[in-house]
Amino acid sequence: MGIVSDNPRWFRSSVVASVVLAAVCEVFLVLCTQDKGLMAVTPWQDDPFHAWVSLVVFALPMLLVVIALRAVAAWLPWGRSTPTGRQRDLVKAGLVLTAFVAATVLDCWISVVLGLHRPVWDTRTMWLLAALAVLAVASPVVTRLGIRDLRARPRERGVDWVTDVLPERLAAGVRRHDVAVFLSASVLAAVVIIGALAYGERWSDPLLISWALAVEITCYYAFCVLTNAVLGFIQRPDRDRRTEHAVVVGSLAFQAAVAMHGQLEPLVGFGSPDGVGRLVQVTFGPAVLVFVVALALIRLAPGLRPASPARPAR
């Protein structure tokens, strides 16, 4: 049975509200990031504020696509989840969408409160701030709707998202090769994004392109792992994931270092402050250090060690 027939009020639920909010936010971010003249009059045009905006402008469409796929799974012949389980998953996904929007609004408003680039603000800036105010008002309202809908639905979870969206044989393959799936999706996103950026900005330095690819791949791999942990796109096999946990921590440190590279450059690295090599040093170096420390701590922590298999009784 489809979502609509099982719940006549479905299209007035929080999922639609969160999708509309995310779509409006996406339009706002695309205008800000793709129109150079418009970006030049925004308070959030520089890192670390722009780093978050650059992530969300691609993260929101990715989430919207997988939400749309899960929503139509009700009409697929192999869809196996119950209407209640599917609806609960979509409500949770809507809350994640709204959290990204709310974090973006907060990110932008902090730059406004700090008065960054105040001399270049003009009428276009005021219109952007008005749109930002609308998003700021709407975000808590949609969040409240999502929490209400989540509480109203039983804690029912039948299958993961891939089982509902793909035929069983394909879904089993995705679950078996979960790391490869996340890594492939991350590489694909990175190649598309950096390829377009390198073409538009006429990049010719192989080191710069390689560094930018590394930034995007690690960013979206961490994004895949963390959103999967929250939403359960793929039911991952039981295995020792301590190294992956350290990779995610290191990836997050990498993104933080990229966002704060202007503050780190006077403290870390050697060579010309404007050189690509210096940029690689001040971002990649801390990320590797954090990864090594995290891996050591995770492997030493007794509670994070994989359980030893039980020995048969003699």
C-alpha positions as a Markdown table, in Angstrom:
| # | Residue | x | y | z |
|---|---|---|---|---|
| 1 | Met | 0.0 | 0.0 | 0.0 |
| 2 | Gly | 1.2 | 3.5 | -0.8 |
| 3 | Ile | 2.1 | 6.2 | 1.7 |
| 4 | Val | -0.9 | 8.4 | 0.6 |
| 5 | Ser | -3.5 | 5.7 | 0.9 |
| 6 | Asp | -2.2 | 4.6 | 4.3 |
| 7 | Asn | -2.2 | 8.1 | 5.7 |
| 8 | Pro | -4.4 | 10.7 | 4.0 |
| 9 | Arg | -2.7 | 13.5 | 5.9 |
| 10 | Trp | 0.8 | 12.4 | 4.8 |
| 11 | Phe | 1.4 | 15.3 | 2.4 |
| 12 | Arg | 0.5 | 17.8 | 5.2 |
| 13 | Ser | 3.2 | 16.3 | 7.5 |
| 14 | Ser | 6.5 | 17.5 | 8.5 |
| 15 | Val | 8.3 | 15.7 | 5.7 |
| 16 | Val | 6.8 | 18.0 | 3.1 |
| 17 | Ala | 7.6 | 21.0 | 5.2 |
| 18 | Ser | 11.2 | 19.9 | 5.7 |
| 19 | Val | 11.6 | 19.2 | 2.0 |
| 20 | Val | 10.2 | 22.6 | 1.0 |
| 21 | Leu | 12.4 | 24.3 | 3.6 |
| 22 | Ala | 15.5 | 22.5 | 2.3 |
| 23 | Ala | 14.6 | 23.4 | -1.3 |
| 24 | Val | 14.2 | 27.1 | -0.5 |
| 25 | Cys | 17.5 | 27.0 | 1.4 |
| 26 | Glu | 19.2 | 25.3 | -1.6 |
| 27 | Val | 18.0 | 28.0 | -3.9 |
| 28 | Phe | 19.3 | 30.6 | -1.5 |
| 29 | Leu | 22.7 | 28.9 | -1.3 |
| 30 | Val | 23.0 | 28.4 | -5.0 |
| 31 | Leu | 22.3 | 32.1 | -5.6 |
| 32 | Cys | 25.0 | 33.0 | -3.0 |
| 33 | Thr | 27.6 | 30.6 | -4.3 |
| 34 | Gln | 27.2 | 30.7 | -8.0 |
| 35 | Asp | 26.7 | 34.4 | -8.6 |
| 36 | Lys | 30.1 | 35.9 | -7.9 |
| 37 | Gly | 28.7 | 39.5 | -7.7 |
| 38 | Leu | 26.1 | 38.4 | -5.1 |
| 39 | Met | 28.6 | 36.4 | -3.1 |
| 40 | Ala | 30.9 | 39.5 | -3.0 |
| 41 | Val | 28.3 | 41.4 | -0.9 |
| 42 | Thr | 27.6 | 38.7 | 1.6 |
| 43 | Pro | 29.1 | 38.6 | 5.1 |
| 44 | Trp | 29.7 | 34.9 | 4.9 |
| 45 | Gln | 31.9 | 35.0 | 1.7 |
| 46 | Asp | 35.1 | 33.9 | 3.6 |
| 47 | Asp | 36.0 | 30.8 | 5.5 |
| 48 | Pro | 35.2 | 29.4 | 8.0 |
| 49 | Phe | 31.6 | 30.5 | 7.2 |
| 50 | His | 31.9 | 29.9 | 3.4 |
| 51 | Ala | 33.3 | 26.4 | 4.0 |
| 52 | Trp | 30.0 | 25.3 | 5.7 |
| 53 | Val | 27.9 | 26.9 | 3.0 |
| 54 | Ser | 30.0 | 25.1 | 0.3 |
| 55 | Leu | 29.3 | 21.7 | 2.1 |
| 56 | Val | 25.6 | 22.2 | 2.5 |
| 57 | Val | 24.9 | 23.4 | -1.0 |
| 58 | Phe | 25.9 | 19.9 | -2.2 |
| 59 | Ala | 24.7 | 17.9 | 0.9 |
| 60 | Leu | 21.1 | 19.1 | 0.7 |
| 61 | Pro | 20.5 | 17.8 | -2.9 |
| 62 | Met | 22.1 | 14.5 | -2.0 |
| 63 | Leu | 19.7 | 14.0 | 0.9 |
| 64 | Leu | 16.7 | 15.2 | -1.1 |
| 65 | Val | 17.5 | 12.6 | -3.8 |
| 66 | Val | 17.6 | 9.7 | -1.4 |
| 67 | Ile | 14.5 | 10.9 | 0.4 |
| 68 | Ala | 12.7 | 11.0 | -2.9 |
| 69 | Leu | 13.8 | 7.5 | -3.7 |
| 70 | Arg | 12.6 | 6.2 | -0.4 |
| 71 | Ala | 9.3 | 8.0 | -0.7 |
| 72 | Val | 8.5 | 6.3 | -4.1 |
| 73 | Ala | 9.6 | 2.9 | -2.7 |
| 74 | Ala | 6.0 | 2.4 | -1.6 |
| 75 | Trp | 5.0 | 1.8 | -5.3 |
| 76 | Leu | 8.0 | -0.4 | -6.2 |
| 77 | Pro | 7.2 | -4.1 | -6.5 |
| 78 | Trp | 10.1 | -5.1 | -4.2 |
| 79 | Gly | 9.5 | -2.4 | -1.5 |
| 80 | Arg | 9.5 | -4.4 | 1.7 |
| 81 | Ser | 9.2 | -1.9 | 4.6 |
| 82 | Thr | 5.8 | -1.2 | 6.2 |
| 83 | Pro | 4.1 | 2.2 | 5.7 |
| 84 | Thr | 4.7 | 3.1 | 9.3 |
| 85 | Gly | 8.4 | 2.2 | 9.2 |
| 86 | Arg | 8.9 | 4.0 | 6.0 |
| 87 | Gln | 7.1 | 7.1 | 7.2 |
| 88 | Arg | 9.2 | 7.2 | 10.5 |
| 89 | Asp | 12.4 | 7.0 | 8.5 |
| 90 | Leu | 11.3 | 9.8 | 6.2 |
| 91 | Val | 10.4 | 12.0 | 9.2 |
| 92 | Lys | 13.8 | 11.4 | 10.7 |
| 93 | Ala | 15.4 | 12.3 | 7.3 |
| 94 | Gly | 13.3 | 15.4 | 7.3 |
| 95 | Leu | 14.7 | 16.4 | 10.7 |
| 96 | Val | 18.2 | 15.9 | 9.4 |
| 97 | Leu | 17.4 | 18.2 | 6.5 |
| 98 | Thr | 16.1 | 20.8 | 8.8 |
| 99 | Ala | 19.2 | 20.5 | 11.0 |
| 100 | Phe | 21.4 | 21.3 | 8.0 |
| 101 | Val | 19.2 | 24.3 | 7.2 |
| 102 | Ala | 19.3 | 25.5 | 10.8 |
| 103 | Ala | 23.1 | 25.1 | 11.1 |
| 104 | Thr | 23.5 | 27.1 | 7.8 |
| 105 | Val | 21.2 | 29.9 | 9.1 |
| 106 | Leu | 23.3 | 30.0 | 12.3 |
| 107 | Asp | 26.5 | 30.0 | 10.3 |
| 108 | Cys | 25.4 | 32.9 | 8.2 |
| 109 | Trp | 23.9 | 35.0 | 11.0 |
| 110 | Ile | 27.1 | 34.7 | 13.0 |
| 111 | Ser | 29.0 | 36.4 | 10.1 |
| 112 | Val | 26.3 | 39.0 | 10.0 |
| 113 | Val | 26.5 | 39.7 | 13.8 |
| 114 | Leu | 30.3 | 40.0 | 13.4 |
| 115 | Gly | 29.8 | 42.6 | 10.7 |
| 116 | Leu | 32.1 | 40.9 | 8.3 |
| 117 | His | 32.7 | 42.8 | 5.0 |
| 118 | Arg | 30.3 | 45.5 | 6.2 |
| 119 | Pro | 31.6 | 48.2 | 3.8 |
| 120 | Val | 30.5 | 46.2 | 0.8 |
| 121 | Trp | 26.9 | 45.5 | 1.9 |
| 122 | Asp | 24.2 | 46.9 | -0.4 |
| 123 | Thr | 20.6 | 46.4 | -1.2 |
| 124 | Arg | 21.3 | 42.9 | -2.4 |
| 125 | Thr | 22.7 | 42.1 | 1.0 |
| 126 | Met | 19.5 | 43.3 | 2.6 |
| 127 | Trp | 17.4 | 41.1 | 0.4 |
| 128 | Leu | 19.6 | 38.1 | 1.3 |
| 129 | Leu | 19.3 | 38.9 | 5.0 |
| 130 | Ala | 15.5 | 39.1 | 4.6 |
| 131 | Ala | 15.5 | 35.6 | 3.0 |
| 132 | Leu | 17.8 | 34.4 | 5.8 |
| 133 | Ala | 15.4 | 35.8 | 8.4 |
| 134 | Val | 12.6 | 33.8 | 6.8 |
| 135 | Leu | 14.7 | 30.6 | 7.0 |
| 136 | Ala | 15.5 | 31.4 | 10.6 |
| 137 | Val | 11.8 | 31.7 | 11.5 |
| 138 | Ala | 10.8 | 28.6 | 9.6 |
| 139 | Ser | 13.5 | 26.2 | 10.9 |
| 140 | Pro | 12.2 | 25.9 | 14.5 |
| 141 | Val | 8.6 | 25.6 | 13.3 |
| 142 | Val | 9.5 | 22.7 | 10.9 |
| 143 | Thr | 11.7 | 21.1 | 13.6 |
| 144 | Arg | 8.7 | 21.1 | 16.0 |
| 145 | Leu | 6.5 | 19.5 | 13.4 |
| 146 | Gly | 9.2 | 16.8 | 12.8 |
| 147 | Ile | 9.5 | 16.0 | 16.5 |
| 148 | Arg | 5.7 | 15.8 | 16.8 |
| 149 | Asp | 5.4 | 13.5 | 13.8 |
| 150 | Leu | 8.3 | 11.3 | 15.0 |
| 151 | Arg | 6.7 | 10.9 | 18.5 |
| 152 | Ala | 3.3 | 10.1 | 16.8 |
| 153 | Arg | 4.8 | 7.1 | 14.9 |
| 154 | Pro | 5.6 | 3.8 | 16.6 |
| 155 | Arg | 9.3 | 2.8 | 16.9 |
| 156 | Glu | 9.0 | 0.4 | 14.0 |
| 157 | Arg | 11.9 | -0.5 | 11.7 |
| 158 | Gly | 11.6 | -3.3 | 9.3 |
| 159 | Val | 14.3 | -2.9 | 6.7 |
| 160 | Asp | 17.0 | -0.5 | 5.7 |
| 161 | Trp | 16.7 | 2.0 | 2.9 |
| 162 | Val | 18.5 | 0.0 | 0.2 |
| 163 | Thr | 16.3 | -3.1 | 0.8 |
| 164 | Asp | 13.2 | -0.9 | 0.3 |
| 165 | Val | 14.6 | 0.9 | -2.8 |
| 166 | Leu | 16.6 | -1.9 | -4.6 |
| 167 | Pro | 15.8 | -5.5 | -5.5 |
| 168 | Glu | 17.1 | -7.9 | -2.9 |
| 169 | Arg | 20.1 | -9.1 | -4.8 |
| 170 | Leu | 21.4 | -5.6 | -5.5 |
| 171 | Ala | 20.6 | -4.5 | -1.9 |
| 172 | Ala | 22.6 | -7.5 | -0.5 |
| 173 | Gly | 25.5 | -6.5 | -2.7 |
| 174 | Val | 25.4 | -2.9 | -1.5 |
| 175 | Arg | 25.4 | -4.1 | 2.2 |
| 176 | Arg | 28.3 | -6.5 | 1.5 |
| 177 | His | 30.4 | -3.7 | -0.1 |
| 178 | Asp | 29.2 | -0.8 | 2.1 |
| 179 | Val | 32.7 | 0.8 | 2.4 |
| 180 | Ala | 33.2 | 0.6 | -1.4 |
| 181 | Val | 29.7 | 2.2 | -2.0 |
| 182 | Phe | 30.4 | 5.1 | 0.4 |
| 183 | Leu | 33.9 | 5.6 | -1.1 |
| 184 | Ser | 32.6 | 5.4 | -4.7 |
| 185 | Ala | 29.9 | 7.9 | -4.0 |
| 186 | Ser | 32.4 | 10.2 | -2.4 |
| 187 | Val | 34.9 | 10.0 | -5.2 |
| 188 | Leu | 32.1 | 10.6 | -7.8 |
| 189 | Ala | 30.9 | 13.7 | -5.9 |
| 190 | Ala | 34.4 | 15.0 | -5.6 |
| 191 | Val | 35.3 | 14.5 | -9.2 |
| 192 | Val | 32.1 | 16.3 | -10.4 |
| 193 | Ile | 32.5 | 19.2 | -8.0 |
| 194 | Ile | 36.3 | 19.7 | -8.3 |
| 195 | Gly | 36.2 | 19.1 | -12.1 |
| 196 | Ala | 33.6 | 21.8 | -12.5 |
| 197 | Leu | 35.5 | 24.1 | -10.2 |
| 198 | Ala | 38.9 | 23.5 | -11.9 |
| 199 | Tyr | 37.3 | 24.1 | -15.3 |
| 200 | Gly | 35.6 | 27.3 | -14.2 |
| 201 | Glu | 38.5 | 28.7 | -12.3 |
| 202 | Arg | 41.1 | 27.4 | -14.9 |
| 203 | Trp | 43.2 | 25.5 | -12.4 |
| 204 | Ser | 46.3 | 24.0 | -13.8 |
| 205 | Asp | 48.3 | 23.0 | -10.7 |
| 206 | Pro | 48.1 | 19.2 | -10.1 |
| 207 | Leu | 48.9 | 19.7 | -6.4 |
| 208 | Leu | 46.0 | 22.1 | -6.0 |
| 209 | Ile | 43.6 | 19.8 | -7.8 |
| 210 | Ser | 44.8 | 16.7 | -5.9 |
| 211 | Trp | 44.4 | 18.6 | -2.6 |
| 212 | Ala | 40.9 | 19.8 | -3.4 |
| 213 | Leu | 39.9 | 16.2 | -4.4 |
| 214 | Ala | 41.2 | 14.9 | -1.1 |
| 215 | Val | 39.2 | 17.6 | 0.8 |
| 216 | Glu | 36.0 | 16.6 | -1.0 |
| 217 | Ile | 36.5 | 12.9 | -0.8 |
| 218 | Thr | 37.2 | 12.8 | 2.9 |
| 219 | Cys | 34.3 | 15.3 | 3.5 |
| 220 | Tyr | 31.7 | 13.2 | 1.7 |
| 221 | Tyr | 33.0 | 9.9 | 3.0 |
| 222 | Ala | 32.5 | 11.3 | 6.6 |
| 223 | Phe | 29.1 | 12.6 | 5.5 |
| 224 | Cys | 28.0 | 9.2 | 4.2 |
| 225 | Val | 29.2 | 7.3 | 7.3 |
| 226 | Leu | 27.6 | 9.8 | 9.8 |
| 227 | Thr | 24.3 | 10.2 | 8.0 |
| 228 | Asn | 24.0 | 6.5 | 7.6 |
| 229 | Ala | 24.6 | 6.1 | 11.3 |
| 230 | Val | 21.7 | 8.4 | 12.0 |
| 231 | Leu | 19.3 | 7.3 | 9.2 |
| 232 | Gly | 20.3 | 3.8 | 8.4 |
| 233 | Phe | 20.5 | 3.9 | 4.6 |
| 234 | Ile | 22.5 | 0.7 | 4.7 |
| 235 | Gln | 22.5 | -2.0 | 7.4 |
| 236 | Arg | 26.2 | -2.5 | 7.6 |
| 237 | Pro | 27.8 | -5.9 | 8.4 |
| 238 | Asp | 29.4 | -6.4 | 11.8 |
| 239 | Arg | 33.1 | -6.0 | 11.5 |
| 240 | Asp | 36.0 | -4.1 | 13.2 |
| 241 | Arg | 35.4 | -0.5 | 12.3 |
| 242 | Arg | 37.9 | 1.2 | 14.6 |
| 243 | Thr | 40.1 | 2.3 | 11.7 |
| 244 | Glu | 37.1 | 3.8 | 9.9 |
| 245 | His | 36.1 | 5.7 | 13.0 |
| 246 | Ala | 39.6 | 7.2 | 13.1 |
| 247 | Val | 39.3 | 8.0 | 9.4 |
| 248 | Val | 36.0 | 9.9 | 10.0 |
| 249 | Val | 37.5 | 11.8 | 13.0 |
| 250 | Gly | 40.6 | 12.7 | 10.9 |
| 251 | Ser | 38.3 | 13.7 | 8.0 |
| 252 | Leu | 36.4 | 16.1 | 10.2 |
| 253 | Ala | 39.7 | 17.5 | 11.5 |
| 254 | Phe | 40.7 | 18.0 | 7.8 |
| 255 | Gln | 37.5 | 19.9 | 7.1 |
| 256 | Ala | 38.0 | 22.1 | 10.2 |
| 257 | Ala | 41.6 | 22.8 | 9.2 |
| 258 | Val | 40.5 | 23.8 | 5.7 |
| 259 | Ala | 37.8 | 26.1 | 7.1 |
| 260 | Met | 40.3 | 27.6 | 9.5 |
| 261 | His | 43.4 | 27.6 | 7.3 |
| 262 | Gly | 43.7 | 31.4 | 7.4 |
| 263 | Gln | 44.1 | 31.2 | 11.2 |
| 264 | Leu | 46.4 | 28.2 | 11.0 |
| 265 | Glu | 48.9 | 29.5 | 8.4 |
| 266 | Pro | 50.8 | 31.8 | 10.8 |
| 267 | Leu | 51.2 | 28.9 | 13.2 |
| 268 | Val | 51.8 | 25.9 | 11.0 |
| 269 | Gly | 53.8 | 25.2 | 7.8 |
| 270 | Phe | 56.7 | 26.5 | 6.0 |
| 271 | Gly | 57.2 | 28.3 | 2.7 |
| 272 | Ser | 55.3 | 31.0 | 1.0 |
| 273 | Pro | 52.0 | 31.9 | 2.8 |
| 274 | Asp | 50.3 | 32.1 | -0.6 |
| 275 | Gly | 51.7 | 28.8 | -2.0 |
| 276 | Val | 49.7 | 25.7 | -2.5 |
| 277 | Gly | 52.3 | 23.7 | -0.6 |
| 278 | Arg | 51.7 | 25.8 | 2.5 |
| 279 | Leu | 48.0 | 25.2 | 2.2 |
| 280 | Val | 48.5 | 21.5 | 2.0 |
| 281 | Gln | 50.8 | 21.6 | 5.1 |
| 282 | Val | 48.4 | 23.6 | 7.3 |
| 283 | Thr | 45.4 | 21.4 | 6.5 |
| 284 | Phe | 46.7 | 17.9 | 5.8 |
| 285 | Gly | 49.2 | 17.9 | 8.6 |
| 286 | Pro | 46.8 | 18.5 | 11.5 |
| 287 | Ala | 44.3 | 16.0 | 9.9 |
| 288 | Val | 46.9 | 13.2 | 9.8 |
| 289 | Leu | 47.9 | 14.0 | 13.4 |
| 290 | Val | 44.3 | 13.8 | 14.6 |
| 291 | Phe | 43.8 | 10.6 | 12.7 |
| 292 | Val | 46.9 | 9.0 | 14.3 |
| 293 | Val | 45.9 | 10.1 | 17.8 |
| 294 | Ala | 42.3 | 9.0 | 17.3 |
| 295 | Leu | 43.3 | 5.6 | 16.0 |
| 296 | Ala | 45.6 | 5.1 | 19.0 |
| 297 | Leu | 42.9 | 6.1 | 21.5 |
| 298 | Ile | 40.2 | 4.0 | 19.8 |
| 299 | Arg | 42.4 | 0.9 | 19.7 |
| 300 | Leu | 43.5 | 1.3 | 23.3 |
| 301 | Ala | 40.0 | 2.0 | 24.7 |
| 302 | Pro | 38.6 | -1.3 | 26.1 |
| 303 | Gly | 35.0 | -0.4 | 25.3 |
| 304 | Leu | 35.7 | 0.1 | 21.7 |
| 305 | Arg | 37.5 | -3.1 | 21.0 |
| 306 | Pro | 35.6 | -5.7 | 19.0 |
| 307 | Ala | 34.2 | -8.5 | 21.0 |
| 308 | Ser | 36.2 | -11.7 | 20.9 |
| 309 | Pro | 34.4 | -14.8 | 19.5 |
| 310 | Ala | 33.2 | -17.2 | 22.2 |
| 311 | Arg | 35.3 | -20.3 | 22.5 |
| 312 | Pro | 33.4 | -23.6 | 22.3 |
| 313 | Ala | 33.1 | -25.5 | 25.5 |
| 314 | Arg | 35.5 | -28.4 | 25.9 |
